[in-house]
């Protein structure tokens, strides 16, 4: 197995949500999507995950740019993409989503060897004061590293 090469991260996820439990899933992709991901042409800012009535997990609103050298066979940019998870993992996720305030969001996409993997996380939304608190903590840590704390 080769190493891990991160394609993109969802930077808003840790700011807007308390991330609880993380899962690694495979992605069912078309050929031109993989080529675009190799060029790191992907955005996950608006992405979210859903579970349908057939107990399949899907990622929605994830934008993968069309492949530059693709022809008429190019993919749609924001189509629904199926996530490949074990049945046990899907049942565990469904039980967790049944609790109030839980949601399922993608946090990063990466190559693991030659396979494209996505990391999804169970999360709870942050309130406005939580966001302010986390920005204060980050600011204090940054000042301590620079040695400029007053």
Backbone as ProteinMPNN parsed JSONL, in Angstrom:
{"seq_chain_A": "XXXXXXXXXXXXXXXXXXXXXXXXXXXXXXXXXXXXXXXXXXXXXXXXXXXXXXXXXXXXXXXXXXXXXXXXXXXXXXXXXXXXXXXXXXXXXXXXXXXXXXXXXXXXXXXXXXXXXXXXXXXXXXXXXXXXXXXXXXXXXXXXXXXXXX", "coords_chain_A": {"N_chain_A": [[0.831, -1.194, 0.0], [0.489, 2.199, -0.794], [1.32, 5.525, 0.363], [-0.572, 8.141, 2.07], [-2.178, 10.713, 0.377], [-3.401, 13.797, 0.698], [-6.164, 15.274, -0.81], [-8.161, 17.325, -0.576], [-9.485, 19.302, 2.137], [-12.282, 19.82, 4.306], [-12.537, 22.733, 5.511], [-14.34, 24.323, 6.851], [-15.79, 22.566, 8.353], [-14.77, 21.836, 10.957], [-14.998, 24.267, 12.146], [-17.724, 24.955, 12.079], [-18.947, 22.759, 13.262], [-19.042, 20.343, 15.977], [-16.964, 17.754, 15.841], [-17.496, 14.349, 16.146], [-17.342, 11.316, 15.761], [-15.346, 9.574, 13.423], [-15.282, 8.179, 10.103], [-13.917, 6.074, 7.559], [-14.433, 5.894, 4.145], [-14.98, 4.428, 0.924], [-15.23, 5.817, -2.391], [-17.582, 5.841, -4.997], [-16.749, 6.462, -8.126], [-16.586, 8.103, -11.382], [-14.487, 7.732, -14.31], [-13.372, 10.22, -15.272], [-13.667, 11.788, -13.056], [-11.82, 10.864, -11.202], [-9.47, 11.582, -12.485], [-9.683, 14.374, -12.37], [-9.552, 14.68, -9.605], [-6.939, 13.897, -9.153], [-5.651, 16.143, -10.052], [-6.329, 17.806, -8.022], [-8.785, 19.22, -8.089], [-11.239, 19.965, -6.497], [-13.982, 20.655, -4.303], [-15.362, 20.922, -1.078], [-17.0, 22.514, 0.449], [-19.81, 22.968, 0.644], [-20.774, 20.454, 0.994], [-22.629, 17.548, 2.071], [-23.827, 14.561, 3.74], [-26.152, 11.886, 3.127], [-28.496, 9.279, 4.008], [-30.221, 6.892, 2.227], [-33.425, 5.201, 1.581], [-32.676, 2.62, 0.942], [-30.613, 1.989, 2.565], [-28.149, 3.101, 1.791], [-25.31, 5.172, 1.661], [-24.846, 8.498, 0.678], [-22.998, 11.171, -0.779], [-23.63, 14.56, -1.137], [-23.689, 17.587, -3.117], [-20.927, 17.894, -3.396], [-18.309, 19.299, -5.087], [-16.673, 18.426, -7.958], [-14.505, 19.433, -10.301], [-14.903, 19.55, -13.908], [-12.982, 17.34, -15.984], [-10.138, 18.54, -17.603], [-9.257, 17.617, -20.122], [-11.359, 16.072, -20.872], [-14.05, 14.725, -22.847], [-17.196, 14.532, -24.487], [-17.897, 12.689, -22.662], [-17.525, 13.579, -20.117], [-18.019, 14.141, -16.555], [-20.834, 15.131, -14.406], [-20.631, 18.024, -12.362], [-21.608, 18.351, -9.652], [-22.892, 15.972, -8.904], [-24.71, 13.331, -7.145], [-22.803, 11.155, -5.135], [-21.967, 7.835, -4.436], [-21.138, 6.385, -1.304], [-18.925, 3.941, -0.057], [-19.418, 1.776, 2.383], [-19.293, -0.488, 5.226], [-22.012, -2.671, 6.222], [-22.407, -2.78, 8.98], [-21.214, -0.394, 9.832], [-22.901, 1.466, 8.592], [-25.337, 0.965, 9.907], [-24.611, 1.708, 12.502], [-24.113, 4.43, 12.09], [-26.69, 5.264, 11.326], [-28.097, 4.865, 13.734], [-26.826, 6.741, 15.346], [-27.477, 9.098, 13.99], [-30.137, 9.244, 14.527], [-30.327, 10.418, 16.99], [-30.87, 13.601, 18.515], [-29.902, 16.5, 16.727], [-27.637, 15.516, 15.425], [-25.541, 15.168, 12.553], [-24.211, 14.169, 9.339], [-21.18, 14.692, 7.877], [-18.773, 15.292, 5.267], [-15.242, 15.334, 5.776], [-12.624, 15.202, 4.708], [-10.919, 14.407, 1.605], [-8.895, 11.951, 0.14], [-6.083, 10.239, -1.369], [-5.411, 6.878, -0.89], [-2.961, 4.925, -1.324], [-3.682, 3.867, -4.48], [-6.338, 4.248, -4.398], [-9.312, 6.236, -4.002], [-10.347, 7.792, -1.138], [-12.721, 8.865, 1.332], [-13.189, 10.824, 4.201], [-15.628, 10.798, 6.593], [-17.668, 12.351, 9.081], [-19.51, 12.108, 12.123], [-21.386, 14.707, 13.419], [-22.15, 17.57, 15.483], [-23.92, 20.592, 15.346], [-22.443, 23.789, 15.955], [-23.099, 26.45, 18.223], [-23.345, 30.07, 18.034], [-21.832, 31.286, 20.091], [-20.085, 29.218, 20.713], [-18.498, 29.135, 18.421], [-17.233, 31.596, 18.621], [-15.754, 31.166, 20.912], [-14.002, 29.124, 20.084], [-12.505, 30.509, 18.137], [-11.235, 32.389, 19.749], [-9.588, 30.712, 21.288], [-7.885, 29.674, 19.287], [-6.614, 32.026, 18.501], [-5.236, 32.76, 20.831], [-3.484, 30.553, 21.095], [-1.968, 30.899, 18.763], [-0.707, 33.345, 19.302], [0.812, 32.599, 21.533], [2.61, 30.777, 20.372], [4.039, 32.521, 18.732], [5.177, 34.08, 20.631], [4.187, 36.507, 21.452], [2.363, 37.105, 23.386], [0.518, 39.148, 25.556]], "CA_chain_A": [[0.0, 0.0, 0.0], [1.204, 3.459, -0.817], [1.009, 6.471, 1.428], [-1.786, 8.934, 1.979], [-2.005, 12.037, -0.221], [-4.649, 14.528, 0.919], [-6.604, 16.064, -1.959], [-8.756, 18.538, -0.032], [-10.123, 19.207, 3.451], [-13.417, 20.693, 4.547], [-12.048, 23.587, 6.585], [-15.477, 24.863, 7.592], [-16.404, 21.518, 9.17], [-14.377, 21.924, 12.365], [-15.421, 25.577, 12.65], [-19.181, 24.979, 12.219], [-19.461, 21.563, 13.919], [-18.249, 19.539, 16.909], [-16.787, 16.467, 15.169], [-17.486, 13.288, 17.134], [-16.799, 10.035, 15.322], [-14.955, 9.638, 12.012], [-15.3, 6.935, 9.35], [-13.267, 6.095, 6.255], [-15.286, 5.25, 3.157], [-14.583, 4.516, -0.471], [-16.119, 6.632, -3.223], [-17.886, 5.298, -6.32], [-16.481, 7.576, -9.032], [-16.39, 7.858, -12.804], [-13.085, 7.878, -14.69], [-12.894, 11.594, -15.365], [-13.646, 12.363, -11.71], [-10.544, 10.485, -10.6], [-8.437, 12.4, -13.112], [-9.798, 15.721, -11.804], [-9.068, 14.623, -8.231], [-5.467, 13.861, -9.207], [-5.253, 17.542, -10.218], [-6.838, 18.493, -6.823], [-9.854, 20.136, -8.485], [-12.381, 19.508, -5.719], [-14.41, 21.541, -3.227], [-16.319, 20.258, -0.195], [-17.547, 23.518, 1.36], [-21.259, 22.844, 0.786], [-21.105, 19.026, 0.936], [-23.235, 16.858, 3.202], [-24.12, 13.161, 3.446], [-27.494, 11.403, 3.447], [-28.724, 7.837, 3.912], [-31.518, 6.712, 1.583], [-34.265, 4.106, 2.093], [-31.998, 1.343, 0.678], [-29.451, 1.969, 3.472], [-26.936, 3.49, 1.071], [-24.855, 6.51, 2.058], [-24.525, 9.327, -0.483], [-22.482, 12.519, -0.522], [-24.312, 15.522, -2.006], [-23.13, 18.936, -3.269], [-19.468, 17.934, -3.457], [-17.991, 19.782, -6.434], [-15.445, 17.981, -8.622], [-14.466, 20.161, -11.573], [-14.775, 18.673, -15.079], [-11.61, 17.067, -16.406], [-9.74, 19.491, -18.644], [-9.149, 16.965, -21.429], [-12.518, 15.212, -21.066], [-14.868, 15.025, -24.033], [-18.622, 14.444, -24.196], [-18.04, 11.692, -21.614], [-17.177, 14.198, -18.843], [-18.999, 13.943, -15.49], [-21.505, 16.304, -13.84], [-19.784, 18.518, -11.281], [-22.142, 18.191, -8.299], [-23.808, 14.83, -8.838], [-24.642, 12.53, -5.929], [-21.811, 10.087, -5.247], [-22.202, 6.792, -3.444], [-20.04, 6.053, -0.41], [-18.827, 2.508, 0.155], [-19.224, 1.481, 3.8], [-19.816, -1.77, 5.684], [-23.377, -2.611, 6.738], [-22.323, -2.473, 10.417], [-20.932, 1.034, 9.958], [-24.097, 2.205, 8.191], [-26.302, 0.835, 11.004], [-24.115, 2.539, 13.608], [-24.335, 5.829, 11.696], [-28.128, 5.522, 11.382], [-28.479, 4.991, 15.144], [-26.299, 8.018, 15.837], [-28.218, 10.19, 13.364], [-31.467, 9.303, 15.125], [-30.279, 11.314, 18.137], [-31.156, 14.984, 18.137], [-28.823, 17.416, 16.408], [-26.499, 14.886, 14.742], [-25.517, 15.192, 11.095], [-23.082, 13.452, 8.758], [-20.52, 15.597, 6.939], [-17.434, 14.887, 4.825], [-14.196, 16.207, 6.313], [-11.507, 15.301, 3.764], [-10.777, 13.412, 0.54], [-7.48, 11.655, -0.026], [-5.681, 8.999, -2.033], [-4.746, 5.901, -0.039], [-2.439, 4.114, -2.418], [-4.295, 4.358, -5.715], [-7.779, 4.348, -4.153], [-9.809, 7.496, -3.473], [-11.1, 7.596, 0.102], [-13.31, 10.065, 1.91], [-13.402, 10.73, 5.638], [-16.875, 11.429, 7.003], [-17.73, 12.461, 10.538], [-20.753, 12.454, 12.8], [-21.117, 16.025, 13.973], [-23.22, 18.39, 16.049], [-23.724, 21.997, 15.0], [-22.008, 24.709, 17.01], [-23.819, 27.707, 18.396], [-22.508, 31.224, 17.738], [-20.855, 31.525, 21.157], [-19.061, 28.179, 20.585], [-17.592, 29.557, 17.356], [-16.419, 32.689, 19.151], [-14.827, 30.565, 21.87], [-12.937, 28.415, 19.361], [-11.61, 31.487, 17.502], [-10.399, 32.955, 20.816], [-8.564, 29.714, 21.624], [-6.917, 29.64, 18.188], [-5.857, 33.273, 18.534], [-4.321, 32.678, 21.976], [-2.446, 29.577, 20.746], [-1.105, 31.503, 17.747], [0.12, 34.351, 19.972], [1.785, 31.901, 22.377], [3.645, 30.249, 19.491], [4.854, 33.642, 18.253], [5.796, 34.724, 21.783], [3.692, 37.888, 21.514], [1.228, 37.212, 24.303], [0.68, 40.276, 26.481]], "C_chain_A": [[0.867, 1.245, 0.0], [0.771, 4.354, 0.328], [-0.303, 7.186, 1.19], [-1.447, 10.305, 1.424], [-3.347, 12.761, -0.125], [-4.949, 15.401, -0.3], [-7.168, 17.396, -1.477], [-9.376, 18.246, 1.327], [-11.305, 20.164, 3.502], [-13.072, 21.554, 5.756], [-13.178, 24.154, 7.434], [-16.06, 23.843, 8.569], [-16.051, 21.663, 10.643], [-14.764, 23.271, 12.975], [-16.924, 25.587, 12.946], [-19.736, 23.831, 13.056], [-18.492, 21.044, 14.98], [-18.148, 18.157, 16.262], [-16.635, 15.372, 16.215], [-16.729, 12.054, 16.646], [-16.506, 10.092, 13.83], [-14.939, 8.243, 11.402], [-14.553, 7.135, 8.035], [-14.137, 5.298, 5.289], [-14.653, 5.371, 1.78], [-15.599, 5.358, -1.223], [-16.327, 5.937, -4.558], [-17.797, 6.454, -7.314], [-16.451, 7.128, -10.482], [-14.936, 8.175, -13.141], [-12.574, 9.297, -14.719], [-12.865, 12.275, -13.998], [-12.324, 12.068, -11.018], [-9.414, 11.335, -11.173], [-8.483, 13.837, -12.599], [-9.292, 15.747, -10.367], [-7.55, 14.544, -8.178], [-4.895, 15.268, -9.386], [-5.734, 18.413, -9.056], [-7.898, 19.535, -7.166], [-11.152, 19.71, -7.807], [-12.695, 20.51, -4.619], [-15.498, 20.845, -2.408], [-17.027, 21.242, 0.729], [-19.034, 23.327, 1.636], [-21.701, 21.383, 0.931], [-21.719, 18.52, 2.231], [-23.578, 15.439, 2.772], [-25.542, 12.813, 3.868], [-27.515, 9.882, 3.345], [-30.116, 7.655, 3.33], [-32.252, 5.494, 2.148], [-33.651, 2.731, 1.856], [-30.754, 1.163, 1.544], [-28.138, 2.18, 2.728], [-26.595, 4.923, 1.465], [-24.401, 7.249, 0.804], [-23.946, 10.654, -0.022], [-23.077, 13.436, -1.594], [-23.552, 16.836, -2.022], [-21.612, 19.0, -3.168], [-19.093, 18.257, -4.901], [-16.645, 19.228, -6.886], [-15.474, 18.598, -10.014], [-14.351, 19.185, -12.747], [-13.311, 18.519, -15.476], [-11.291, 17.917, -17.624], [-9.727, 18.854, -20.032], [-10.3, 15.999, -21.688], [-13.322, 15.653, -22.277], [-16.339, 15.006, -23.625], [-18.883, 13.509, -23.019], [-17.704, 12.257, -20.23], [-18.319, 14.068, -17.842], [-19.701, 15.253, -15.128], [-20.727, 16.723, -12.603], [-20.312, 18.191, -9.891], [-23.118, 17.025, -8.187], [-23.675, 14.118, -7.491], [-23.64, 11.401, -6.147], [-21.999, 9.105, -4.102], [-20.946, 6.543, -2.615], [-20.087, 4.561, -0.113], [-18.436, 2.241, 1.609], [-19.755, 0.085, 4.111], [-21.229, -1.589, 6.226], [-23.385, -2.272, 8.227], [-22.103, -0.983, 10.637], [-22.17, 1.864, 9.625], [-25.151, 2.14, 9.295], [-25.895, 1.701, 12.195], [-24.363, 4.019, 13.321], [-25.82, 6.175, 11.791], [-28.61, 5.695, 12.823], [-28.018, 6.332, 15.711], [-27.063, 9.201, 15.253], [-29.625, 10.322, 13.939], [-31.489, 10.206, 16.354], [-30.388, 12.759, 17.649], [-29.876, 15.774, 17.829], [-27.621, 16.807, 15.707], [-26.653, 15.016, 13.231], [-24.256, 14.488, 10.611], [-22.463, 14.341, 7.685], [-19.175, 15.024, 6.501], [-16.387, 15.866, 5.339], [-12.983, 16.296, 5.399], [-11.563, 14.17, 2.747], [-9.288, 13.205, 0.331], [-7.285, 10.38, -0.833], [-4.989, 8.129, -0.998], [-4.24, 4.839, -1.0], [-3.0, 4.694, -3.705], [-5.806, 4.529, -5.572], [-8.138, 5.728, -3.6], [-10.671, 7.186, -2.257], [-11.638, 8.934, 0.578], [-13.491, 9.819, 3.406], [-14.673, 11.489, 5.964], [-16.944, 11.405, 8.526], [-19.153, 12.726, 10.993], [-20.49, 13.752, 13.546], [-22.374, 16.647, 14.558], [-22.912, 19.835, 15.736], [-23.314, 22.835, 16.196], [-22.934, 25.909, 17.054], [-22.836, 28.855, 18.14], [-21.454, 31.456, 18.816], [-19.77, 30.456, 21.16], [-18.027, 28.572, 19.538], [-16.67, 30.668, 17.844], [-15.353, 32.144, 20.092], [-13.677, 29.864, 21.149], [-11.997, 29.379, 18.641], [-10.712, 32.153, 18.539], [-9.267, 31.998, 21.177], [-7.477, 29.667, 20.55], [-6.018, 30.868, 18.214], [-4.831, 33.265, 19.666], [-3.176, 31.713, 21.68], [-1.463, 30.16, 19.741], [-0.175, 32.537, 18.385], [1.168, 33.711, 20.867], [2.928, 31.321, 21.548], [4.596, 31.341, 19.006], [5.575, 34.343, 19.395], [5.348, 36.158, 21.97], [2.542, 38.044, 22.483], [1.499, 38.285, 25.351], [-0.034, 40.021, 27.778]], "O_chain_A": [[1.863, 1.321, 0.719], [-0.052, 3.968, 1.158], [-1.042, 6.888, 0.252], [-0.549, 10.983, 1.923], [-4.313, 12.382, -0.788], [-4.1, 16.165, -0.758], [-6.722, 18.461, -1.903], [-9.742, 17.111, 1.634], [-11.318, 21.19, 2.822], [-13.292, 21.145, 6.896], [-12.983, 24.434, 8.617], [-16.752, 24.221, 9.514], [-16.939, 21.619, 11.495], [-14.847, 23.394, 14.197], [-17.354, 26.161, 13.947], [-20.875, 23.905, 13.518], [-17.284, 21.271, 14.9], [-19.157, 17.46, 16.148], [-15.754, 15.446, 17.072], [-15.607, 11.793, 17.078], [-17.318, 10.597, 13.055], [-14.63, 7.258, 12.072], [-14.557, 8.227, 7.467], [-14.528, 4.168, 5.58], [-13.889, 6.298, 1.51], [-16.708, 5.583, -0.736], [-15.366, 5.491, -5.185], [-18.669, 7.324, -7.341], [-16.311, 5.942, -10.781], [-14.235, 8.81, -12.353], [-11.469, 9.569, -14.249], [-12.12, 13.235, -13.802], [-11.774, 12.925, -10.327], [-8.514, 11.758, -10.448], [-7.437, 14.457, -12.412], [-8.671, 16.724, -9.948], [-6.937, 15.071, -7.25], [-3.788, 15.554, -8.928], [-5.566, 19.631, -9.095], [-7.902, 20.622, -6.589], [-12.05, 19.165, -8.449], [-11.794, 21.14, -4.066], [-16.429, 20.259, -2.959], [-17.611, 20.813, 1.725], [-19.47, 23.512, 2.772], [-22.9, 21.114, 0.984], [-21.392, 18.981, 3.325], [-23.617, 15.143, 1.578], [-26.071, 13.365, 4.832], [-26.67, 9.276, 2.687], [-31.087, 8.192, 3.862], [-31.769, 4.839, 3.071], [-34.057, 1.764, 2.499], [-29.935, 0.282, 1.282], [-27.14, 1.514, 3.007], [-27.475, 5.775, 1.586], [-23.67, 6.704, -0.023], [-24.356, 11.195, 1.004], [-23.035, 13.135, -2.786], [-22.854, 17.17, -1.064], [-21.062, 20.063, -2.88], [-19.515, 17.563, -5.827], [-15.61, 19.515, -6.285], [-16.369, 18.312, -10.808], [-13.765, 18.112, -12.602], [-12.51, 19.441, -15.326], [-12.084, 17.998, -18.562], [-10.141, 19.481, -21.008], [-10.234, 15.193, -22.616], [-13.276, 16.816, -22.678], [-16.678, 15.428, -22.52], [-19.969, 13.53, -22.44], [-17.606, 11.497, -19.267], [-19.472, 13.9, -18.241], [-19.241, 16.338, -15.484], [-20.218, 15.873, -11.873], [-19.535, 17.789, -9.025], [-24.085, 17.107, -7.429], [-22.677, 14.271, -6.788], [-23.622, 10.769, -7.203], [-22.168, 9.498, -2.948], [-19.836, 6.494, -3.146], [-21.163, 3.988, 0.062], [-17.291, 2.447, 2.012], [-20.565, -0.461, 3.361], [-21.606, -0.493, 6.639], [-24.271, -1.555, 8.691], [-22.72, -0.378, 11.513], [-22.456, 2.852, 10.301], [-25.793, 3.148, 9.591], [-26.737, 2.349, 12.817], [-24.775, 4.768, 14.207], [-26.178, 7.249, 12.275], [-29.434, 6.565, 13.104], [-28.744, 6.976, 16.468], [-27.277, 10.2, 15.941], [-30.237, 11.386, 13.851], [-32.548, 10.709, 16.729], [-30.037, 13.077, 16.513], [-28.901, 15.717, 18.578], [-26.663, 17.524, 15.418], [-27.764, 14.978, 12.703], [-23.339, 14.242, 11.394], [-23.121, 14.703, 6.71], [-18.51, 14.343, 7.281], [-16.607, 17.077, 5.342], [-12.362, 17.355, 5.313], [-12.165, 13.123, 2.986], [-8.51, 14.159, 0.341], [-8.192, 9.558, -0.962], [-4.082, 8.589, -0.303], [-4.991, 3.965, -1.434], [-2.816, 5.878, -3.99], [-6.479, 4.914, -6.528], [-7.377, 6.317, -2.832], [-11.618, 6.404, -2.343], [-11.087, 9.991, 0.271], [-13.897, 8.733, 3.821], [-14.795, 12.675, 5.657], [-16.349, 10.543, 9.172], [-19.904, 13.46, 10.351], [-19.477, 13.88, 14.233], [-23.497, 16.305, 14.188], [-21.763, 20.263, 15.847], [-23.782, 22.615, 17.313], [-23.482, 26.324, 16.033], [-21.63, 28.629, 18.043], [-20.31, 31.785, 18.502], [-18.641, 30.737, 21.563], [-16.828, 28.371, 19.733], [-15.48, 30.685, 17.526], [-14.206, 32.59, 20.08], [-12.519, 29.989, 21.547], [-10.802, 29.1, 18.54], [-9.554, 32.453, 18.25], [-8.124, 32.419, 21.352], [-6.288, 29.626, 20.867], [-4.813, 30.771, 17.98], [-3.696, 33.707, 19.487], [-2.021, 32.016, 21.979], [-0.257, 29.94, 19.853], [1.008, 32.599, 18.05], [2.289, 34.21, 20.961], [4.084, 31.365, 21.968], [5.8, 31.12, 18.885], [6.496, 35.123, 19.152], [6.059, 36.949, 22.588], [1.809, 39.031, 22.409], [2.571, 38.325, 25.956], [-0.005, 40.864, 28.675]]}, "name": "protein", "num_of_chains": 1, "seq": "XXXXXXXXXXXXXXXXXXXXXXXXXXXXXXXXXXXXXXXXXXXXXXXXXXXXXXXXXXXXXXXXXXXXXXXXXXXXXXXXXXXXXXXXXXXXXXXXXXXXXXXXXXXXXXXXXXXXXXXXXXXXXXXXXXXXXXXXXXXXXXXXXXXXXX"}
